[in-house]
Amino acid sequence: MAPIISIEYFRVPPRWLFVKITDAENNYGWGESTLEGHTEAVEGTLNALIKRFVGYEADDIEHLWQTSWRLGFYRGGPVFMSAISGLDIALWDLKGRKLKVPVYQMIGGKVRNKIKVYAWIGGDQPSHIEDAAKVRISQGFRAIKMNATNAIDWLDSPRSLDSSVQRLQAVTDLGLDAALDFHGRLHKPMAKQLAKALEPYRPLFIEEPLLSEHPEGIKQLAGLTSTPIALGERLHSRWDVKRFLEDGSVDVLQPDVSHCGGISELKKIAVMAETYDIPIAPHCPLGPIALAACIQVDLSTPNFAIQEMSLGIHYNVEAGEYDLKSYIKDSAVFEVEDGHVKALTGVGLGIEIDEEEVRRVSQTAEPWKLQAFYGIDGGIREW
C-alpha cells in the first residue's frame, strides 16, 4: 500500500486531457479526462479532486470512486464524471503496473484475443465518402461510422435526407458495415423519416437518433424501425443508463470511458447491459489512453460488440499533426488487421506514454472549442 503523492493533468492537442497519478513508491498511472469543448471546466474539477485525494491509498480504487460520488452531495453530469474518469483510469493503470499485469486480468480476465473496431469517415459536413471509405479499407477496417446529416431544421424538407441514404448505399456497396451517427442533430419529425429511409440499406446501427434527454421519443422511435438504436456517450453513470435498459429503447449501449466514470463504471455498465441482452460498443473518438482503457474492458466483457477508435478522425486532422498514435511509444499496439486490434499485452493499460512529449506540448496547448451550426434563417441548429 502506498499513498498518492501527486496528481497532474496535461492539456494536449488535438483536444485531449491526460492525467498522471504517482504514489509514494514512485508507481504511476495514466488516465484521460477528455471532455470535448469543456477542457477548462474539467480542469477546475480536477483541481478540487486533487486537493481531496492526495494522501489517499492508490490501491483503493473503489473507495476513491465512491468518495467522489457520494461525499460531494451533488453528483453526475459530464464535467464531474469526466474528471472522475481520468483519476479512475490512472489508478487502474498504476495498479496494473505495480502488480505487473494488464488491467483486464484484474477485472475478470480475457474472454477474447482481439477486438473488432471501426473508424470514422467524412466529417461534420460529410463529403467524398466513397474515397474515404476506400482509404479505411486499405487501412484494414471492415466497419466505419459517419455523420448522418449536416445541420437539419426541426422540420426540414424531406429532400434534405436524400444524401444520407445515398452515402450509406455508396459505403455498403464497397463491402463495409456502416453506422450512421445522427449526433442528436435531428428532431423527432426528421429522425423518424431518416430512420425509415435508411432501413433498406441495413446500417450497422443508428447512433443518437434523438438526444438522450428525450427518452420517451427514443422509445417511440425504437418501435418504428428494425435498425439497432445506439446511444450512451451522453449518459454519465449506470444510473443514467438504467432507464434506457428498463424501457427497451436501446439496442447497443455506447458508454464513454472518459465521461462515465472510468474503467470501474464502464465495467459495471457493461454488466448491467448484459442482463438485458444488450451489447456495448464503447464511444471513443478520443485519445490513446481512453482507447487503451476501453480495450481493457472490451477484452474482459462477454457482451462487447465493436470499439470506436479515433485514428484519422476529422477532429484530429483539422487540429494539425497530432493523432491517436502521437503520444505513445509503440504505435504498433493499435494496428488494425482485418477489422480487429489484437489484445494489448503490456502491464496496466498496455501502452507507454511519451511523457516528455506530453509535458512539452502541454505548455502551449489551447482548449478545443466546440463547433456550431446555424440555419439559413440564422437560428441555432444542433451540432
Rosetta blueprint (number, residue, H / E / L):
1 M L
2 A L
3 P E
4 I E
5 I E
6 S E
7 I E
8 E E
9 Y E
10 F E
11 R E
12 V E
13 P L
14 P L
15 R L
16 W E
17 L E
18 F E
19 V E
20 K E
21 I E
22 T E
23 D E
24 A L
25 E L
26 N L
27 N L
28 Y E
29 G E
30 W E
31 G E
32 E E
33 S L
34 T L
35 L L
36 E L
37 G L
38 H L
39 T H
40 E H
41 A H
42 V H
43 E H
44 G H
45 T H
46 L H
47 N H
48 A H
49 L H
50 I H
51 K H
52 R H
53 F H
54 V L
55 G L
56 Y L
57 E E
58 A L
59 D L
60 D L
61 I H
62 E H
63 H H
64 L H
65 W H
66 Q H
67 T H
68 S H
69 W H
70 R H
71 L L
72 G L
73 F L
74 Y L
75 R L
76 G L
77 G L
78 P H
79 V H
80 F H
81 M H
82 S H
83 A H
84 I H
85 S H
86 G H
87 L H
88 D H
89 I H
90 A H
91 L H
92 W H
93 D H
94 L H
95 K H
96 G H
97 R H
98 K H
99 L H
100 K L
101 V L
102 P E
103 V H
104 Y H
105 Q H
106 M H
107 I L
108 G L
109 G L
110 K L
111 V L
112 R L
113 N L
114 K E
115 I E
116 K E
117 V E
118 Y E
119 A E
120 W E
121 I L
122 G L
123 G L
124 D L
125 Q L
126 P L
127 S L
128 H L
129 I H
130 E H
131 D H
132 A H
133 A H
134 K H
135 V H
136 R H
137 I H
138 S H
139 Q L
140 G L
141 F L
142 R L
143 A E
144 I E
145 K E
146 M E
147 N E
148 A L
149 T L
150 N L
151 A L
152 I L
153 D L
154 W L
155 L L
156 D L
157 S L
158 P H
159 R H
160 S H
161 L H
162 D H
163 S H
164 S H
165 V H
166 Q H
167 R H
168 L H
169 Q H
170 A H
171 V H
172 T H
173 D L
174 L L
175 G L
176 L L
177 D E
178 A E
179 A E
180 L E
181 D E
182 F L
183 H L
184 G L
185 R L
186 L L
187 H L
188 K H
189 P H
190 M H
191 A H
192 K H
193 Q H
194 L H
195 A H
196 K H
197 A H
198 L H
199 E H
200 P H
201 Y H
202 R L
203 P L
204 L L
205 F L
206 I E
207 E E
208 E L
209 P L
210 L L
211 L L
212 S L
213 E L
214 H L
215 P H
216 E H
217 G H
218 I H
219 K H
220 Q H
221 L H
222 A H
223 G L
224 L L
225 T L
226 S L
227 T L
228 P L
229 I E
230 A E
231 L E
232 G L
233 E L
234 R L
235 L L
236 H L
237 S L
238 R H
239 W H
240 D H
241 V H
242 K H
243 R H
244 F H
245 L H
246 E H
247 D L
248 G L
249 S L
250 V L
251 D L
252 V E
253 L E
254 Q L
255 P L
256 D E
257 V L
258 S L
259 H L
260 C L
261 G L
262 G H
263 I H
264 S H
265 E H
266 L H
267 K H
268 K H
269 I H
270 A H
271 V H
272 M H
273 A H
274 E H
275 T L
276 Y L
277 D L
278 I L
279 P L
280 I E
281 A L
282 P L
283 H E
284 C L
285 P L
286 L L
287 G L
288 P H
289 I H
290 A H
291 L H
292 A H
293 A H
294 C H
295 I H
296 Q H
297 V H
298 D H
299 L H
300 S L
301 T L
302 P L
303 N L
304 F E
305 A L
306 I L
307 Q E
308 E E
309 M L
310 S L
311 L L
312 G L
313 I L
314 H H
315 Y H
316 N H
317 V H
318 E H
319 A H
320 G L
321 E L
322 Y L
323 D L
324 L L
325 K L
326 S L
327 Y L
328 I E
329 K L
330 D L
331 S H
332 A H
333 V H
334 F H
335 E L
336 V L
337 E E
338 D L
339 G L
340 H E
341 V E
342 K E
343 A L
344 L L
345 T L
346 G L
347 V L
348 G E
349 L L
350 G L
351 I L
352 E L
353 I E
354 D L
355 E H
356 E H
357 E H
358 V H
359 R H
360 R H
361 V H
362 S H
363 Q L
364 T L
365 A L
366 E L
367 P L
368 W L
369 K L
370 L L
371 Q L
372 A L
373 F E
374 Y E
375 G L
376 I L
377 D L
378 G L
379 G L
380 I E
381 R E
382 E L
383 W L
